[in-house]
Amino acid sequence: MNTAVITNPIMWADVPDVDVIRVGPVFYMISTSMHSMPGCPIMKSVNLKDWEIVNYVYDTFEDNAAHRLLDGAGIYGKGSWAASLRYKEGVYYVCFSSNDMDQFYIYRTEDIEQGTWERSVIPGLHHDPGLLLDDDGRNYVIYGNGDIRIKELTEDLTAVKPGGTAQLLLEGERENIGLRIEGCHAYKLNGYYYLFFIEWPRTGNQRRRQLCYRSHELRGPYERTIILDDDLGYHNKGVAQGGIVDTPDGDWYAVLFQDHDAVGRIPCVLPVSWENGWPVIGENGRAPQAFATKLPASEPKPLVISDEFDYAGNRLALNWQWNHNPDNGLWSVTERPGYLRLRTGQAADSILRARNTLTQRTEGPACSAAAVLDLAGLQPGDRAGLVALQNGFGTVGIVAGEDGRFSVCMCVNGGDGREEIVERVAFTGGRVHLRIDFNYEDSLDQASFFYSEDGTGWKPIGRTLHMRYTLDHFMGYRIGLFNYATQSSGGYADFDYFHYIRRK
C-alpha cells in the first residue's frame, strides 16, 4: 500500500481554528468561517493530508440586518468563531460562539457528511469553546481567554445542565504574556484530562506557542508545559492552536495552524509522541516540513475550483461561500443554463456592503482567477466583476453608465469602505474577460488586475494591490464574483465561467 507523505502546510489557504476527530478510518475537520455562508465547513480525509469539503453545519445561523449586510457594517470578523467538533455514540456535535450575537451555539447530527443539523442556542459568549464528552457520560464545555471556565451541559448537549458544574477552572500565566491562554481543545486519555491552549509571550521569540495542561482530576489542579514553540522557518509565525488525533494504527498527530499574512491562517499537521504522559509535538522540539506516515495515500481534491456553472439544480458546489447571508431570490445557475446570474437587490455604495458576493479562498504560493462577464443585463449604476476581498480590497469589473456606456474600472478601498477608482477605461464590447493574479510567495502579498476583450490579449489595469490581513475582517483574501446596484435594483450580471489556477 502506498502511504501518505505529509508536507506542511497541508493547505496554503485560510482554514483557521481547525479541530479534527477520527471516526473509524476517516478523519473529519471543522474550521472557523465567520461571515462566510454556508458556514462551519466539514472536511473529510483518510490521511490528514488530502481534504475534501463534504458538508456545512448551517446555510446561515441568524437572519438579521447585520447578517444580511443591511446595517452598513455587517458581521465582518464576527459570526462563528473557533468551532469544536466531537463524536459520541453515533452523534456528531459542533459548538461555537458568535461575538456579534453574544450567544453559544450547539449543533448535532447523526450524518456528518450529508445530514442536516439540529441547533440549540445558549445565551452568553463562550470564547473558543472546547467540548469534553467525558467517559462517565457527563458533558462539558471549557472556554475563555486567560481565565478558563468550565460549564456542564445536559446529556443531549442542548442546554446548560441545571445544578451542574459551572466554575473557574484555571488561570493562565499573566507575567510577560501578551495574549493569555485561549483556543481550548480538551481530551480524556489514559486517566488524564488534557487541555490544549495557545499563548503569546512578550519575551523571548514573542510568537504564538502551543501549551498543554493536564490533571488526573477534571477540576484540577493542572500541570502546565510548552509542547511546541516553532515557526517552520517562516517569519517567526508560531505554529499553534489546535488539537491531537490518533490513527487506527495508534500513531498520534497534531493539527494546528500558522499565520501566513494576507493569505490567512493555514493548517499544518505534525507528528506527536508521548513522553512521561505528555504529548510532544514535532521532532526534537522542531516542526518538520515533511514526514512519512503509515496512513494511506489518496487522490487530492481541490479546495478551490474552477466552475463552468453547468448545474442541473440551483445548488452550488461546496467550495463556494457567500459573503454574509445571500438573498437566495437574486441568484441562479439554472435561469440561464451555463451561467451564474447575479441580480441586483438593495443598493450599496461599496463592495463591502453589497450582498450576494460569491467567494472562494485564494491559495499560496500564487494563484490566478478569471471570469467572463456578459454585460447585457446591467443597468446604469450597476457594478459587476471580480474582487480580491478583504478590508483592503481590490476590484476589477464593469461600471455601467447611462445610454449603454460601460467602463472597465479597477478600484480599491479609499477609506471607510469607499471605493476609489484607480483607473477607468471605456469599454464597447458585450462581454469582458477579467482576471486577478495573487502572489503570496514569502509574504510578498501582491495582487494584479487585468481585463481582456477576447481572453487572450490581457491588459493590466489600475495598480498592484499590496494585500494586508487585518483583524476587522479576520480572514485571508478571497476571490469573489459580484454585482450590485448603486442606483436602482433590477439589473443582472451573467458570469459565463470562473477559471482558477494555483501556481506552485
C-alpha positions as CSV (number, residue, x, y, z in Angstrom):
1,M,0.0,0.0,0.0
2,N,1.2,3.5,-0.9
3,T,1.4,5.7,2.2
4,A,1.0,9.4,2.5
5,V,3.9,11.8,3.0
6,I,2.7,15.0,4.7
7,T,4.2,18.3,3.6
8,N,3.4,21.4,5.6
9,P,1.3,23.4,5.2
10,I,-1.3,20.8,4.2
11,M,-3.4,23.6,2.7
12,W,-1.8,27.0,1.8
13,A,-5.2,28.8,2.3
14,D,-7.3,30.3,5.1
15,V,-8.5,27.3,7.1
16,P,-8.1,28.5,10.7
17,D,-9.1,27.2,14.2
18,V,-9.0,23.7,13.0
19,D,-10.5,20.8,15.1
20,V,-10.1,17.2,13.9
21,I,-11.7,13.9,15.0
22,R,-11.4,10.4,13.7
23,V,-14.4,8.0,13.3
24,G,-13.2,4.6,12.2
25,P,-10.7,5.1,9.3
26,V,-12.0,8.6,8.4
27,F,-10.9,12.0,9.8
28,Y,-13.2,14.9,9.9
29,M,-12.2,18.6,10.3
30,I,-14.1,21.8,11.1
31,S,-12.9,25.3,10.8
32,T,-13.9,28.9,11.5
33,S,-16.0,30.6,8.8
34,M,-17.1,33.9,10.4
35,H,-19.1,35.9,7.8
36,S,-18.9,33.3,5.0
37,M,-22.1,31.4,4.3
38,P,-22.8,28.5,4.4
39,G,-20.6,28.1,7.5
40,C,-18.6,25.7,9.6
41,P,-17.2,23.6,6.7
42,I,-16.9,19.9,7.4
43,M,-13.8,18.4,5.6
44,K,-13.0,14.7,5.2
45,S,-9.7,12.8,4.8
46,V,-8.3,9.4,5.1
47,N,-4.7,10.5,5.7
48,L,-4.8,14.1,7.3
49,K,-3.1,15.4,4.1
50,D,-5.8,15.4,1.4
51,W,-9.1,17.0,2.4
52,E,-12.4,17.4,0.7
53,I,-15.3,19.6,1.7
54,V,-18.3,17.3,2.3
55,N,-20.8,19.5,4.2
56,Y,-21.5,22.6,6.2
57,V,-23.1,22.8,9.6
58,Y,-25.5,25.6,8.5
59,D,-26.6,27.6,5.5
60,T,-27.0,30.6,7.7
61,F,-27.2,30.7,11.5
62,E,-29.0,34.0,12.1
63,D,-31.2,36.2,9.8
64,N,-30.9,39.8,10.9
65,A,-29.9,43.1,9.4
66,A,-26.2,42.7,10.2
67,H,-26.0,39.2,8.8
68,R,-27.8,40.5,5.7
69,L,-25.5,43.5,5.3
70,L,-28.3,45.9,5.9
71,D,-26.8,47.8,8.8
72,G,-23.9,49.3,6.9
73,A,-21.3,47.3,8.7
74,G,-22.2,43.6,8.6
75,I,-20.6,40.9,10.7
76,Y,-17.0,41.1,9.3
77,G,-14.6,39.4,11.7
78,K,-17.5,38.2,13.8
79,G,-20.0,35.4,13.1
80,S,-18.9,31.9,14.1
81,W,-15.5,31.5,15.7
82,A,-13.4,28.5,16.6
83,A,-15.8,25.6,16.3
84,S,-15.3,22.4,18.3
85,L,-16.2,19.1,16.7
86,R,-16.8,15.8,18.7
87,Y,-18.4,12.4,18.2
88,K,-20.1,10.2,20.7
89,E,-22.4,7.1,20.4
90,G,-23.4,7.8,16.8
91,V,-23.9,11.6,17.1
92,Y,-21.7,14.4,15.9
93,Y,-21.6,17.6,17.8
94,V,-20.4,21.1,16.8
95,C,-20.3,24.1,19.0
96,F,-19.1,27.7,18.5
97,S,-19.7,31.2,19.9
98,S,-20.8,34.2,17.9
99,N,-19.3,37.6,19.0
100,D,-22.0,39.7,17.4
101,M,-24.9,37.6,18.8
102,D,-23.3,37.1,22.3
103,Q,-24.6,33.5,22.1
104,F,-23.3,30.0,22.2
105,Y,-24.5,27.5,19.6
106,I,-24.5,23.7,19.7
107,Y,-25.4,21.6,16.6
108,R,-25.9,17.9,16.3
109,T,-26.4,15.3,13.5
110,E,-26.1,11.6,13.0
111,D,-24.9,12.1,9.4
112,I,-21.9,14.4,9.3
113,E,-21.4,14.2,5.5
114,Q,-25.0,14.6,4.2
115,G,-27.2,15.2,7.2
116,T,-28.9,18.3,8.5
117,W,-28.0,19.7,11.8
118,E,-30.3,20.4,14.8
119,R,-29.5,23.7,16.6
120,S,-29.5,24.7,20.3
121,V,-28.7,28.2,21.5
122,I,-27.4,29.1,24.9
123,P,-27.1,32.8,26.0
124,G,-23.7,34.3,26.6
125,L,-20.3,34.3,24.9
126,H,-18.2,31.1,25.4
127,H,-14.9,32.2,23.9
128,D,-13.0,29.5,21.9
129,P,-15.1,26.6,23.3
130,G,-13.8,23.0,23.6
131,L,-16.3,20.2,24.1
132,L,-15.3,17.5,26.5
133,L,-17.6,14.4,26.3
134,D,-16.4,12.5,29.4
135,D,-16.3,8.8,29.6
136,D,-18.6,8.8,32.6
137,G,-21.4,10.1,30.5
138,R,-21.1,13.8,31.6
139,N,-20.6,16.6,29.0
140,Y,-18.8,19.9,29.4
141,V,-17.7,22.9,27.5
142,I,-14.3,24.5,28.5
143,Y,-13.8,28.1,27.3
144,G,-12.3,31.5,27.9
145,N,-9.3,33.7,27.4
146,G,-6.8,33.8,30.2
147,D,-9.3,32.8,32.8
148,I,-10.6,29.4,31.7
149,R,-14.1,28.3,32.8
150,I,-16.0,25.0,32.6
151,K,-19.7,24.6,32.3
152,E,-21.6,21.3,32.4
153,L,-24.1,20.6,29.6
154,T,-27.1,18.3,29.5
155,E,-26.9,14.7,28.4
156,D,-28.1,15.6,24.9
157,L,-25.9,18.8,24.8
158,T,-28.9,21.1,24.1
159,A,-28.7,23.2,27.2
160,V,-26.7,24.0,30.4
161,K,-27.3,21.3,33.0
162,P,-29.3,22.7,35.9
163,G,-27.2,22.5,39.0
164,G,-24.2,21.1,37.1
165,T,-20.6,22.1,37.3
166,A,-20.0,25.8,36.4
167,Q,-16.8,27.4,37.7
168,L,-13.5,28.9,37.0
169,L,-11.3,26.0,36.1
170,L,-7.8,27.5,35.8
171,E,-6.0,30.8,35.3
172,G,-3.3,31.2,32.6
173,E,0.0,32.9,33.1
174,R,0.0,36.7,33.3
175,E,3.6,37.8,33.6
176,N,5.2,38.8,30.3
177,I,2.2,37.3,28.3
178,G,0.6,39.4,25.6
179,L,-2.2,37.0,24.7
180,R,-3.1,34.7,27.6
181,I,-4.2,31.2,27.1
182,E,-7.1,30.5,24.7
183,G,-8.2,28.1,21.9
184,C,-9.2,25.2,24.1
185,H,-9.1,21.6,22.9
186,A,-10.0,19.1,25.6
187,Y,-9.4,15.3,25.8
188,K,-9.7,12.5,28.4
189,L,-6.9,10.0,27.7
190,N,-5.4,7.2,29.8
191,G,-6.6,8.6,33.1
192,Y,-5.6,12.2,32.4
193,Y,-7.5,15.3,31.3
194,Y,-5.5,17.2,28.7
195,L,-6.3,20.8,27.8
196,F,-4.5,22.4,24.8
197,F,-4.2,26.2,24.6
198,I,-2.1,28.8,22.9
199,E,-0.4,31.8,24.4
200,W,1.6,34.7,23.0
201,P,4.6,35.8,25.2
202,R,6.0,39.3,25.2
203,T,9.5,38.0,25.9
204,G,11.9,35.6,24.1
205,N,10.9,35.0,20.4
206,Q,7.5,36.6,21.0
207,R,5.5,34.2,18.9
208,R,2.4,32.1,19.5
209,R,3.2,28.7,21.1
210,Q,1.3,25.6,22.0
211,L,0.7,24.6,25.6
212,C,-0.7,21.6,27.3
213,Y,-2.3,21.4,30.8
214,R,-3.0,18.0,32.4
215,S,-4.6,16.7,35.5
216,H,-6.0,13.4,36.9
217,E,-9.0,15.3,38.1
218,L,-11.2,17.4,35.8
219,R,-11.3,20.3,38.3
220,G,-7.6,20.2,38.7
221,P,-5.0,21.2,39.9
222,Y,-3.4,21.2,36.5
223,E,0.3,20.9,35.5
224,R,1.5,23.0,32.5
225,T,4.1,22.6,29.8
226,I,5.0,24.1,26.5
227,I,4.7,21.4,23.8
228,L,5.6,23.3,20.7
229,D,7.4,26.6,20.0
230,D,8.4,26.7,16.4
231,D,7.7,28.7,13.2
232,L,8.6,26.2,10.4
233,G,11.2,28.8,9.4
234,Y,8.6,31.3,8.4
235,H,9.0,34.8,9.7
236,N,8.6,33.9,13.4
237,K,5.0,32.9,12.9
238,G,4.3,30.3,15.5
239,V,2.6,27.1,14.5
240,A,0.0,26.7,17.2
241,Q,-3.7,26.3,18.2
242,G,-5.4,23.1,17.5
243,G,-5.6,19.6,19.0
244,I,-4.5,16.0,18.5
245,V,-5.9,12.9,16.9
246,D,-4.9,9.3,16.7
247,T,-4.8,6.9,13.7
248,P,-6.2,3.3,13.5
249,D,-2.6,2.1,14.0
250,G,-2.2,4.1,17.2
251,D,0.0,6.9,15.9
252,W,-0.8,10.5,17.0
253,Y,-0.7,13.8,15.2
254,A,-1.4,17.4,16.0
255,V,-3.4,19.5,13.6
256,L,-2.6,23.2,14.2
257,F,-2.4,26.4,12.1
258,Q,0.0,29.2,11.3
259,D,-0.5,32.9,10.4
260,H,0.6,33.5,6.9
261,D,-0.2,37.1,6.5
262,A,-2.6,38.1,3.6
263,V,-3.5,34.5,2.5
264,G,-4.8,33.8,6.0
265,R,-4.2,31.2,8.7
266,I,-3.1,27.9,7.2
267,P,-3.3,24.4,8.7
268,C,-0.3,22.1,9.4
269,V,0.0,18.5,10.6
270,L,2.8,17.4,12.9
271,P,3.8,14.1,14.5
272,V,3.1,13.6,18.2
273,S,5.0,11.3,20.5
274,W,4.4,10.7,24.2
275,E,7.0,11.1,27.0
276,N,6.1,10.6,30.7
277,G,2.4,11.0,29.9
278,W,2.9,14.3,28.0
279,P,2.3,14.8,24.3
280,V,5.4,16.0,22.4
281,I,4.8,17.7,19.1
282,G,7.3,17.6,16.3
283,E,10.8,16.0,16.1
284,N,13.4,17.1,18.6
285,G,11.4,20.2,19.5
286,R,11.1,21.3,15.9
287,A,8.1,21.2,13.5
288,P,9.1,19.1,10.4
289,Q,8.4,20.4,7.0
290,A,7.7,16.9,5.7
291,F,7.5,13.4,7.1
292,A,6.2,10.0,6.2
293,T,3.1,8.3,7.7
294,K,1.5,4.9,7.7
295,L,-1.7,6.4,6.5
296,P,-3.0,5.5,3.0
297,A,-2.2,7.7,0.0
298,S,-5.3,9.2,-1.7
299,E,-6.2,11.4,-4.6
300,P,-6.1,15.1,-3.6
301,K,-9.3,17.0,-4.0
302,P,-9.1,20.8,-4.8
303,L,-10.0,23.2,-2.1
304,V,-10.6,26.0,-4.7
305,I,-12.3,25.0,-8.0
306,S,-13.0,26.3,-11.5
307,D,-16.7,26.3,-12.3
308,E,-18.5,26.4,-15.7
309,F,-21.8,26.9,-13.8
310,D,-23.3,23.9,-15.6
311,Y,-25.7,22.7,-12.9
312,A,-28.8,20.5,-13.1
313,G,-30.2,22.2,-9.9
314,N,-29.9,25.5,-8.3
315,R,-27.3,24.5,-5.7
316,L,-23.6,25.5,-6.0
317,A,-20.6,23.4,-5.4
318,L,-19.5,23.2,-1.8
319,N,-16.3,25.2,-2.5
320,W,-18.3,28.4,-2.9
321,Q,-19.4,30.6,0.1
322,W,-21.3,33.8,0.1
323,N,-20.1,37.0,1.8
324,H,-22.7,37.2,4.6
325,N,-26.2,35.8,4.1
326,P,-27.3,35.6,0.5
327,D,-30.6,36.8,-0.9
328,N,-31.5,33.5,-2.5
329,G,-34.1,35.0,-4.7
330,L,-31.5,37.0,-6.6
331,W,-29.0,34.4,-7.8
332,S,-29.3,31.4,-10.1
333,V,-27.3,28.9,-12.1
334,T,-30.3,27.5,-13.8
335,E,-32.2,30.6,-15.1
336,R,-29.7,30.8,-17.9
337,P,-28.0,27.4,-18.1
338,G,-24.2,27.5,-18.0
339,Y,-24.1,30.9,-16.4
340,L,-24.2,32.3,-12.8
341,R,-26.8,35.1,-12.8
342,L,-26.5,37.7,-10.1
343,R,-29.4,40.1,-9.9
344,T,-29.2,43.3,-8.0
345,G,-31.3,44.0,-4.9
346,Q,-30.7,46.6,-2.3
347,A,-28.4,49.4,-3.4
348,A,-24.9,49.7,-2.0
349,D,-22.1,52.2,-2.0
350,S,-19.3,49.7,-1.8
351,I,-18.4,46.1,-2.5
352,L,-18.1,45.7,1.3
353,R,-21.8,46.5,1.7
354,A,-23.0,44.6,-1.3
355,R,-25.0,41.3,-0.9
356,N,-24.5,38.2,-2.9
357,T,-20.8,38.4,-3.5
358,L,-19.9,34.7,-4.2
359,T,-16.4,33.8,-2.9
360,Q,-13.8,31.1,-2.6
361,R,-10.5,31.1,-0.8
362,T,-7.2,32.0,-2.5
363,E,-4.1,29.9,-2.2
364,G,-0.4,30.3,-2.0
365,P,2.2,30.5,-3.1
366,A,0.4,32.0,-6.1
367,C,-2.8,31.7,-7.9
368,S,-5.0,33.3,-10.6
369,A,-8.7,33.6,-11.2
370,A,-10.5,34.7,-14.3
371,A,-14.2,35.1,-15.3
372,V,-16.2,36.2,-18.3
373,L,-19.0,38.7,-17.7
374,D,-21.9,39.2,-20.1
375,L,-23.0,42.9,-19.9
376,A,-26.4,42.7,-21.5
377,G,-28.4,42.7,-18.2
378,L,-26.6,45.6,-16.5
379,Q,-28.4,48.8,-15.7
380,P,-27.0,52.3,-15.2
381,G,-25.1,52.4,-11.8
382,D,-24.5,48.7,-11.7
383,R,-21.1,47.4,-10.8
384,A,-20.0,43.8,-11.6
385,G,-16.8,41.9,-11.7
386,L,-14.1,40.2,-9.7
387,V,-12.9,41.2,-6.2
388,A,-9.9,40.4,-4.1
389,L,-11.9,40.6,-0.9
390,Q,-10.6,41.8,2.5
391,N,-11.0,45.2,4.1
392,G,-8.2,46.4,1.8
393,F,-10.0,45.1,-1.3
394,G,-9.2,45.4,-5.0
395,T,-11.8,45.0,-7.7
396,V,-11.7,44.8,-11.5
397,G,-15.0,45.0,-13.3
398,I,-17.6,46.9,-15.3
399,V,-19.2,50.2,-14.2
400,A,-22.4,50.7,-16.2
401,G,-23.1,54.3,-17.2
402,E,-26.0,56.0,-19.0
403,D,-27.0,55.3,-22.5
404,G,-25.5,51.8,-22.6
405,R,-22.0,53.0,-22.0
406,F,-19.6,50.9,-20.0
407,S,-16.2,51.3,-18.4
408,V,-13.7,48.8,-17.1
409,C,-12.5,50.0,-13.7
410,M,-10.0,48.9,-11.1
411,C,-11.0,50.1,-7.6
412,V,-9.5,49.9,-4.1
413,N,-10.8,50.9,-0.6
414,G,-10.3,54.6,-0.5
415,G,-11.2,54.7,3.2
416,D,-14.2,53.7,5.3
417,G,-15.0,51.1,2.6
418,R,-15.5,53.8,0.0
419,E,-14.5,52.6,-3.5
420,E,-11.8,54.7,-5.1
421,I,-11.4,54.2,-8.9
422,V,-7.7,53.9,-9.6
423,E,-8.2,53.6,-13.4
424,R,-11.2,53.7,-15.7
425,V,-11.1,52.6,-19.4
426,A,-14.1,52.9,-21.8
427,F,-15.3,49.5,-23.0
428,T,-17.6,48.9,-26.0
429,G,-17.9,45.1,-26.2
430,G,-20.7,42.9,-24.9
431,R,-18.5,40.5,-22.9
432,V,-15.5,41.2,-20.9
433,H,-12.8,38.9,-19.5
434,L,-11.5,39.7,-16.0
435,R,-8.5,38.3,-14.1
436,I,-6.7,38.8,-10.8
437,D,-3.3,37.3,-10.1
438,F,-2.3,36.7,-6.4
439,N,1.3,36.3,-5.2
440,Y,1.8,35.2,-1.6
441,E,5.4,33.9,-2.0
442,D,7.4,34.7,1.1
443,S,4.6,37.1,2.2
444,L,5.0,39.3,-0.9
445,D,1.2,39.6,-0.8
446,Q,0.5,41.3,-4.1
447,A,-2.5,41.2,-6.4
448,S,-2.5,42.4,-10.0
449,F,-5.6,43.2,-12.1
450,F,-6.3,42.6,-15.8
451,Y,-9.1,42.7,-18.4
452,S,-9.4,41.5,-22.0
453,E,-11.8,41.7,-24.9
454,D,-11.1,38.1,-26.0
455,G,-9.5,36.2,-23.1
456,T,-6.1,36.1,-24.8
457,G,-4.7,39.7,-25.0
458,W,-4.7,40.7,-21.4
459,K,-4.3,44.4,-20.4
460,P,-3.2,45.4,-16.9
461,I,-5.4,48.0,-15.2
462,G,-5.1,50.1,-12.0
463,R,-2.2,49.3,-9.7
464,T,-0.7,46.5,-7.8
465,L,-2.7,45.9,-4.6
466,H,-0.5,45.3,-1.5
467,M,-2.7,43.0,0.4
468,R,-2.8,43.1,4.2
469,Y,-4.5,40.7,6.7
470,T,-6.5,43.0,9.0
471,L,-8.4,41.9,12.1
472,D,-11.6,43.8,11.3
473,H,-12.2,41.0,8.7
474,F,-10.0,38.4,10.4
475,M,-10.0,36.4,7.2
476,G,-7.5,35.7,4.4
477,Y,-8.1,37.2,1.0
478,R,-10.9,35.6,-1.0
479,I,-11.7,35.8,-4.7
480,G,-15.3,36.8,-5.4
481,L,-17.8,37.4,-8.1
482,F,-20.1,40.4,-7.5
483,N,-22.9,42.5,-9.0
484,Y,-24.6,45.3,-7.1
485,A,-26.6,48.4,-7.8
486,T,-25.6,51.9,-6.8
487,Q,-28.8,53.5,-8.1
488,S,-31.8,51.1,-8.5
489,S,-32.3,47.3,-8.5
490,G,-33.4,45.2,-11.4
491,G,-30.3,44.6,-13.4
492,Y,-28.4,41.4,-13.6
493,A,-24.9,40.1,-14.5
494,D,-24.2,36.8,-16.2
495,F,-20.9,35.1,-15.5
496,D,-20.1,32.5,-18.2
497,Y,-17.4,30.7,-16.2
498,F,-14.9,31.0,-13.3
499,H,-11.4,29.6,-14.0
500,Y,-8.9,29.2,-11.2
501,I,-5.3,28.2,-11.4
502,R,-3.0,27.5,-8.4
503,R,0.6,28.3,-9.3
504,K,3.1,26.2,-7.2
